[in-house]
Amino acid sequence: MRIVRRLGRDRRGIAALEFALVAPILVLLMIGILVWGQFFIAANAVIVAAQQGARQSVGGLTTAERYSLATAAVSKITASYSPFLSSSSFTTSAAPATSNAALYTVTVTYNLASVVPTSLIPVPTSTPSASVTVSISTGGY
C-alpha cells in the first residue's frame, strides 16, 4: 500500500509519458503538411507547364513543330521545379484536338504517388493533371 501511495505522488517520468502520447500525432501532422505541400506544388507545376506548352505550340507551323515546341516548353518548366518535384514523373501529351483541327491541346500529368506516400496521407488525387487548349487559327485566342 505504501508503494502505491508513493508512486501516486512521484512525478518523475511524466514528461516522457506525455511526449510518448503526443509525438506520434505531431509526426503524422508534420508528414501531412509536407505531403499536402508537395501536392500543391505539383498541382501548380502541371497548370503552369500546360499553359506554357500551349502558348509555345501556337508558334509552330506544322503538327510536328507544335509538338516539339510544346514539349520543350513543358520540359523547361518542369526542370525549374526539380528541387521539389522529379522531372521523370511528369508526362506530357500534345496533339490537335479531336473535335476541331484548329485547336491544339497540351496535357501535363504528374505522378505524385511515385514521390510521396499518398496512401498514408490522403490527397485529392495522386496524379494532378492540367489540360490547356489553344486556337491555332487565331494565334492562340
C-alpha atoms as a printed R data frame, in Angstrom:
    type eleno elety resid chain resno       x      y       z
1   ATOM     1    CA   MET     A     1   0.000  0.000   0.000
2   ATOM     2    CA   ARG     A     2   2.828  2.368   0.783
3   ATOM     3    CA   ILE     A     3   4.348  1.731  -2.634
4   ATOM     4    CA   VAL     A     4   1.114  2.666  -4.399
5   ATOM     5    CA   ARG     A     5   0.863  5.963  -2.484
6   ATOM     6    CA   ARG     A     6   4.497  6.739  -3.140
7   ATOM     7    CA   LEU     A     7   4.101  6.030  -6.882
8   ATOM     8    CA   GLY     A     8   0.973  8.213  -6.986
9   ATOM     9    CA   ARG     A     9   2.960 11.205  -5.695
10  ATOM    10    CA   ASP     A    10   6.062 10.552  -7.794
11  ATOM    11    CA   ARG     A    11   6.102 12.956 -10.769
12  ATOM    12    CA   ARG     A    12   9.296 11.718 -12.460
13  ATOM    13    CA   GLY     A    13   8.763 10.481 -15.994
14  ATOM    14    CA   ILE     A    14   5.509 12.318 -16.623
15  ATOM    15    CA   ALA     A    15   7.073 14.461 -19.367
16  ATOM    16    CA   ALA     A    16   8.387 11.354 -21.130
17  ATOM    17    CA   LEU     A    17   4.966  9.732 -20.948
18  ATOM    18    CA   GLU     A    18   3.228 12.847 -22.303
19  ATOM    19    CA   PHE     A    19   5.771 13.059 -25.116
20  ATOM    20    CA   ALA     A    20   5.222  9.393 -25.967
21  ATOM    21    CA   LEU     A    21   1.493 10.062 -26.277
22  ATOM    22    CA   VAL     A    22   1.757 13.302 -28.291
23  ATOM    23    CA   ALA     A    23   4.799 12.581 -30.527
24  ATOM    24    CA   PRO     A    24   3.067 10.214 -32.995
25  ATOM    25    CA   ILE     A    25   0.321 12.755 -33.587
26  ATOM    26    CA   LEU     A    26   2.845 15.532 -34.174
27  ATOM    27    CA   VAL     A    27   4.907 13.381 -36.558
28  ATOM    28    CA   LEU     A    28   1.795 12.471 -38.556
29  ATOM    29    CA   LEU     A    29   0.809 16.147 -38.672
30  ATOM    30    CA   MET     A    30   4.253 17.129 -39.990
31  ATOM    31    CA   ILE     A    31   4.160 14.397 -42.644
32  ATOM    32    CA   GLY     A    32   0.688 15.597 -43.667
33  ATOM    33    CA   ILE     A    33   1.912 19.166 -44.046
34  ATOM    34    CA   LEU     A    34   4.798 18.005 -46.240
35  ATOM    35    CA   VAL     A    35   2.617 15.746 -48.417
36  ATOM    36    CA   TRP     A    36  -0.032 18.442 -48.941
37  ATOM    37    CA   GLY     A    37   2.687 20.989 -49.711
38  ATOM    38    CA   GLN     A    38   4.096 18.606 -52.312
39  ATOM    39    CA   PHE     A    39   0.599 18.145 -53.751
40  ATOM    40    CA   PHE     A    40   0.054 21.904 -54.124
41  ATOM    41    CA   ILE     A    41   3.479 22.347 -55.744
42  ATOM    42    CA   ALA     A    42   2.698 19.531 -58.203
43  ATOM    43    CA   ALA     A    43  -0.770 20.898 -58.979
44  ATOM    44    CA   ASN     A    44   0.667 24.346 -59.665
45  ATOM    45    CA   ALA     A    45   3.506 22.906 -61.755
46  ATOM    46    CA   VAL     A    46   1.203 20.968 -64.104
47  ATOM    47    CA   ILE     A    47  -1.017 24.013 -64.618
48  ATOM    48    CA   VAL     A    48   1.912 26.319 -65.405
49  ATOM    49    CA   ALA     A    49   3.601 23.721 -67.627
50  ATOM    50    CA   ALA     A    50   0.416 23.051 -69.623
51  ATOM    51    CA   GLN     A    51  -0.201 26.769 -70.088
52  ATOM    52    CA   GLN     A    52   3.355 27.415 -71.263
53  ATOM    53    CA   GLY     A    53   3.308 24.393 -73.550
54  ATOM    54    CA   ALA     A    54   0.064 25.529 -75.146
55  ATOM    55    CA   ARG     A    55   1.371 29.079 -75.591
56  ATOM    56    CA   GLN     A    56   4.543 27.842 -77.261
57  ATOM    57    CA   SER     A    57   2.653 25.451 -79.559
58  ATOM    58    CA   VAL     A    58   0.951 28.391 -81.267
59  ATOM    59    CA   GLY     A    59   4.258 29.338 -82.900
60  ATOM    60    CA   GLY     A    60   4.560 26.063 -84.821
61  ATOM    61    CA   LEU     A    61   3.591 25.785 -88.476
62  ATOM    62    CA   THR     A    62   3.154 22.004 -88.556
63  ATOM    63    CA   THR     A    63   1.832 19.486 -86.035
64  ATOM    64    CA   ALA     A    64   5.334 18.091 -85.506
65  ATOM    65    CA   GLU     A    65   6.745 21.557 -84.871
66  ATOM    66    CA   ARG     A    66   3.909 22.386 -82.473
67  ATOM    67    CA   TYR     A    67   4.549 19.151 -80.588
68  ATOM    68    CA   SER     A    68   8.266 19.907 -80.393
69  ATOM    69    CA   LEU     A    69   7.710 23.464 -79.158
70  ATOM    70    CA   ALA     A    70   5.109 22.377 -76.588
71  ATOM    71    CA   THR     A    71   7.172 19.541 -75.119
72  ATOM    72    CA   ALA     A    72  10.299 21.712 -74.977
73  ATOM    73    CA   ALA     A    73   8.409 24.392 -73.067
74  ATOM    74    CA   VAL     A    74   6.923 21.828 -70.678
75  ATOM    75    CA   SER     A    75  10.360 20.279 -70.091
76  ATOM    76    CA   LYS     A    76  11.838 23.676 -69.318
77  ATOM    77    CA   ILE     A    77   9.100 24.489 -66.798
78  ATOM    78    CA   THR     A    78   9.223 21.087 -65.104
79  ATOM    79    CA   ALA     A    79  13.007 21.289 -64.802
80  ATOM    80    CA   SER     A    80  12.635 24.531 -62.848
81  ATOM    81    CA   TYR     A    81  10.689 22.601 -60.175
82  ATOM    82    CA   SER     A    82  13.471 19.993 -59.881
83  ATOM    83    CA   PRO     A    83  14.426 20.571 -56.244
84  ATOM    84    CA   PHE     A    84  10.839 19.781 -55.217
85  ATOM    85    CA   LEU     A    85   9.469 17.554 -57.983
86  ATOM    86    CA   SER     A    86  11.006 14.759 -60.033
87  ATOM    87    CA   SER     A    87  11.136 15.649 -63.725
88  ATOM    88    CA   SER     A    88  10.808 11.982 -64.667
89  ATOM    89    CA   SER     A    89   7.366 11.795 -63.013
90  ATOM    90    CA   PHE     A    90   5.837 14.286 -65.480
91  ATOM    91    CA   THR     A    91   4.072 13.047 -68.609
92  ATOM    92    CA   THR     A    92   3.165 15.332 -71.480
93  ATOM    93    CA   SER     A    93   0.821 14.868 -74.396
94  ATOM    94    CA   ALA     A    94   0.374 17.442 -77.124
95  ATOM    95    CA   ALA     A    95  -1.841 16.943 -80.154
96  ATOM    96    CA   PRO     A    96  -4.539 18.608 -82.232
97  ATOM    97    CA   ALA     A    97  -7.931 18.490 -80.542
98  ATOM    98    CA   THR     A    98 -10.124 15.642 -81.739
99  ATOM    99    CA   SER     A    99 -13.163 17.881 -82.124
100 ATOM   100    CA   ASN     A   100 -11.535 20.639 -84.182
101 ATOM   101    CA   ALA     A   101  -8.260 20.620 -86.129
102 ATOM   102    CA   ALA     A   102  -7.832 24.359 -85.498
103 ATOM   103    CA   LEU     A   103  -7.438 23.648 -81.764
104 ATOM   104    CA   TYR     A   104  -4.315 22.239 -80.125
105 ATOM   105    CA   THR     A   105  -4.355 20.597 -76.690
106 ATOM   106    CA   VAL     A   106  -1.448 20.183 -74.270
107 ATOM   107    CA   THR     A   107  -1.943 17.926 -71.246
108 ATOM   108    CA   VAL     A   108   0.552 17.562 -68.403
109 ATOM   109    CA   THR     A   109   0.235 14.966 -65.631
110 ATOM   110    CA   TYR     A   110   2.389 14.358 -62.562
111 ATOM   111    CA   ASN     A   111   2.589 11.033 -60.725
112 ATOM   112    CA   LEU     A   112   2.688 12.177 -57.113
113 ATOM   113    CA   ALA     A   113   2.485  8.620 -55.747
114 ATOM   114    CA   SER     A   114   5.993  7.891 -57.066
115 ATOM   115    CA   VAL     A   115   7.458 10.638 -54.878
116 ATOM   116    CA   VAL     A   116   5.429 10.861 -51.647
117 ATOM   117    CA   PRO     A   117   3.391  8.334 -49.637
118 ATOM   118    CA   THR     A   118  -0.099  9.348 -50.740
119 ATOM   119    CA   SER     A   119  -1.521  6.125 -49.294
120 ATOM   120    CA   LEU     A   120  -0.533  7.278 -45.801
121 ATOM   121    CA   ILE     A   121  -1.893 10.827 -46.100
122 ATOM   122    CA   PRO     A   122  -4.980 11.296 -48.307
123 ATOM   123    CA   VAL     A   123  -4.767 13.939 -51.043
124 ATOM   124    CA   PRO     A   124  -7.440 14.839 -53.632
125 ATOM   125    CA   THR     A   125  -5.631 12.920 -56.386
126 ATOM   126    CA   SER     A   126  -2.299 11.156 -56.683
127 ATOM   127    CA   THR     A   127  -1.967 12.299 -60.310
128 ATOM   128    CA   PRO     A   128  -2.630 16.042 -60.665
129 ATOM   129    CA   SER     A   129  -3.255 16.915 -64.299
130 ATOM   130    CA   ALA     A   130  -3.932 20.008 -66.376
131 ATOM   131    CA   SER     A   131  -5.069 20.343 -69.959
132 ATOM   132    CA   VAL     A   132  -4.975 23.567 -71.976
133 ATOM   133    CA   THR     A   133  -6.449 24.009 -75.454
134 ATOM   134    CA   VAL     A   134  -5.500 26.900 -77.734
135 ATOM   135    CA   SER     A   135  -6.794 28.010 -81.092
136 ATOM   136    CA   ILE     A   136  -4.087 27.727 -83.711
137 ATOM   137    CA   SER     A   137  -6.073 29.534 -86.419
138 ATOM   138    CA   THR     A   138  -6.426 32.735 -84.370
139 ATOM   139    CA   GLY     A   139  -2.929 32.738 -82.912
140 ATOM   140    CA   GLY     A   140  -3.926 31.330 -79.547
141 ATOM   141    CA   TYR     A   141  -7.013 33.409 -78.853
